[in-house]
Amino acid sequence: EITAASSLVGAFVEGRTDQGTQTRGFVDSISVTRDGVLLNLSSTYSIKLSGLTTIHDPTLITTTPPTTTPPATETPPADTTNTNETPPAGGATP
């Protein structure tokens, strides 16, 4: 049991505490108690090996969003208004 638990140090896991709380986090360390081996998680909870429900590959977990290429933008049409024209009296443009 100790060997199995120690191989999970650094892994991202999910499971239930003895109180039934669903938790998840990276396994920071293990503890050997009279009740068995506990996985001490980065979420500050501890779970027994028997409470473990999921083990994730830590290399697949990132803390930064993936880099994406922004969508291509269309070039706006050229301005075809004649800037040399004087607006009519009253300031309105045609």
C-alpha positions as CSV (number, residue, x, y, z in Angstrom):
1,E,0.0,0.0,0.0
2,I,2.9,2.4,0.8
3,T,4.5,1.7,-2.6
4,A,1.3,2.3,-4.4
5,A,0.6,5.5,-2.6
6,S,4.2,6.8,-3.0
7,S,3.9,6.3,-6.8
8,L,1.0,8.8,-6.8
9,V,3.1,11.7,-5.3
10,G,2.8,14.5,-7.9
11,A,-0.3,13.0,-9.6
12,F,-3.6,14.8,-9.8
13,V,-6.3,12.7,-8.2
14,E,-10.0,12.8,-7.2
15,G,-11.6,11.0,-4.4
16,R,-13.8,11.1,-1.2
17,T,-12.6,11.8,2.3
18,D,-13.8,9.7,5.2
19,Q,-16.5,12.4,5.8
20,G,-17.8,11.9,2.3
21,T,-16.5,15.1,0.9
22,Q,-15.6,14.9,-2.8
23,T,-12.2,16.5,-3.4
24,R,-9.4,16.7,-5.9
25,G,-5.8,18.0,-6.0
26,F,-2.2,17.1,-6.5
27,V,-0.8,14.5,-4.2
28,D,1.7,16.4,-2.1
29,S,2.7,13.6,0.2
30,I,1.6,10.5,1.9
31,S,1.1,9.6,5.6
32,V,1.1,6.3,7.3
33,T,-1.5,6.1,10.1
34,R,-3.0,3.3,12.1
35,D,-6.0,3.6,9.8
36,G,-3.9,3.1,6.7
37,V,-2.1,5.2,4.1
38,L,-3.4,8.7,3.4
39,L,-2.8,10.8,0.3
40,N,-2.3,14.4,1.4
41,L,-3.6,16.6,-1.4
42,S,-2.9,20.2,-2.4
43,S,-6.5,20.9,-1.6
44,T,-5.6,20.5,2.1
45,Y,-7.7,17.3,2.3
46,S,-6.5,13.8,2.8
47,I,-8.0,10.7,1.3
48,K,-7.4,7.0,1.8
49,L,-6.4,4.8,-1.1
50,S,-9.8,3.2,-0.9
51,G,-11.4,6.6,-1.3
52,L,-9.5,7.3,-4.6
53,T,-11.8,7.5,-7.6
54,T,-9.7,9.0,-10.4
55,I,-6.0,9.4,-11.2
56,H,-5.1,12.0,-13.8
57,D,-1.8,12.2,-15.8
58,P,-0.2,15.4,-14.4
59,T,1.4,16.1,-17.7
60,L,-2.0,16.7,-19.2
61,I,-2.9,19.4,-16.7
62,T,-1.8,22.9,-17.4
63,T,-2.2,26.0,-15.3
64,T,-2.1,28.4,-18.3
65,P,-4.6,28.5,-21.1
66,P,-3.5,27.0,-24.4
67,T,-2.1,29.4,-27.0
68,T,-4.5,30.1,-29.8
69,T,-4.3,32.0,-33.0
70,P,-6.7,34.8,-33.3
71,P,-9.2,34.6,-36.1
72,A,-8.3,36.3,-39.4
73,T,-9.8,39.7,-39.8
74,E,-11.0,41.1,-43.1
75,T,-9.4,44.2,-44.4
76,P,-12.0,47.0,-44.3
77,P,-12.9,48.5,-47.6
78,A,-11.0,51.6,-48.7
79,D,-12.6,54.9,-47.8
80,T,-14.0,56.2,-51.1
81,T,-15.4,59.5,-49.8
82,N,-14.0,62.6,-51.3
83,T,-12.4,64.6,-48.5
84,N,-11.9,67.6,-50.8
85,E,-15.6,68.5,-51.0
86,T,-16.9,71.3,-48.9
87,P,-20.0,70.3,-47.0
88,P,-23.2,72.2,-47.9
89,A,-24.3,75.1,-45.7
90,G,-25.7,74.1,-42.4
91,G,-23.0,71.4,-41.8
92,A,-24.9,68.4,-43.2
93,T,-23.1,66.1,-45.6
94,P,-24.8,64.6,-48.6
